[in-house]
């Protein structure tokens, strides 16, 4: 606008009357002496110019002012378009239905962790843990005998008993046995009298059924994995018949120490409480059966001949780990020298020390991949193998649990992968295993059938952060339902990536796997990034998502839609949204969530004065979710008729159903032919009857 005012037309009036001219685009070049190299005359190489619209460039400072004004107009228009797009996006985003908690449990200490088992809630906090009733949020017992806080807690259902394993800030693990109205301390597993030799528990896992426990320990710059066998059969007898236990002076002294006045007993909390701590009963201690260390770095061979290498891997023990090879140390040195010479500019400089290798481990049930050793009594639900993989390593190791501490620790099997394994996950039924490698490739294994269901790759620049299994469901008449009975060779899981995108991975049959996007990576609204995901077993195909801004949504993964939202009371906010404290019950349609009061945290003078609450959400009490929880199973007959399960049936059943379907189709064709012939016969009879009537009326 300013340029059109200040610019003056070029030339005089006589020059304005010139006819339009054509000007060649770009700079002029000397043509080639060879005619065949000359460029063809193309109309696109010429541009039409009107002499009347040619203008002189503005002098300074007007040229600078003109440029600034044009830049200001362009920037303003970009802001207007961005705001308009944002308003349209907000109008299209329909806010979901918001549900508030049904109950609130106010605590005296800050809850650091939670777990649910049977009808009880176990909350770890300051100097111990507490037990609550899941249904009425009533406090039943408090055990506070520690000098530090409990940072994590596990509660494993053993049938009529519960095994509790809290871990404090010092990394010490204590095992508690909860039976009926009694709480028993079994042992502080890694607690030592010498503080300089104290080890820290980084990770813990208890097998399904409570027969084994594994602890990842760290101490003195080293890290290893201790595996214990838990004598739960002996615990039942010792608890039911406590008079058989011998009361020594040490146990009496321990009982007096645990029942000191500073400990909180059941009678001091509520007259209706009936849980008591039984320090006078000593239970059998766990038995250590194995100690596993990280794999050693691969170095030059110590074998003198290839026969020694083959003899080492006889019986497939350690086959695939890369340790038993016949590569000499001189060959490794030559390859390392070539590498350093090639990438010298990248290797020179200071290097940070490599982090300590961490382990991820699972207790696996007997299957076709992992058979039970001969001579070992097989009981349903009893783990027989420990699966382990270490950070920055390609291999997934299998260690047998039927051994003693004196036995040599060698893996019974190794699964090598093409890239280092970064994340893995075992399904709650222990039938499926997913291995996510560093290159974004996921391997889906069916351990029960001994098959690989498929291999899927995450989108480019997407890396796996966590994997969450869903109980397999189908979409029947527009509603998510669970198949009645067991389902084989079918799995679904949700994958959360490091860029906060969410993906659904499905596998139906052998090597028939797919991956679909559920939530895109947030670009403009970074606070909407998903930080945690939790499947909801009570609702088919539903997961809870926790965002960085404190939002909690219930998502239907089949439709990739938000069903509803869960919000705390207005005066509370989600504690640590990037790492929320919550627990979803596996056997009840509910979940618990910790909330803080931000207005009173800053004004509180002591940590005990800070209000902390646990909020209880029940899915069946909300109108929108009642339809999802009711009639959420589909009969077996409808499952077999579904095309998804046709390939999962045995060959005999598939052939039988194929011939049965063909016989039904043939019978339908025969019935249709008979019906058609009958209609033709009726038609001719009607025509004959009409002709006879006409003939009689005409002649008689």
Helices and strands as residue ranges (DSSP letters): H 2-6, H 13-16, E 21-24, G 35-37, G 43-45, E 46-49, G 51-53, H 62-92, E 97-100, E 103-107, E 113-117, E 120-125, E 128-133, E 139-144, E 150-157, E 161-168, E 173-179, E 182-188, G 195-197, E 200-206, E 212-219, E 222-229, H 232-240, G 242-244, H 249-258, H 266-269, E 276-277, E 287-293, H 306-312, G 314-316, H 329-342, H 344-347, E 359-365, E 383-390, E 395-400, E 413-416, E 421-426, E 432-437, E 441-446, E 451-457, E 464-470, E 473-476, E 479-483, E 490-497, E 502-508, E 513-519, G 526-528, E 530-536, E 542-547, E 552-556, E 561-567, E 573-574, G 577-579, E 582-584, E 590-596, H 598-601, G 607-609, E 612-618, G 619-621, H 623-629, E 633-634, H 636-641, G 643-645, H 651-699
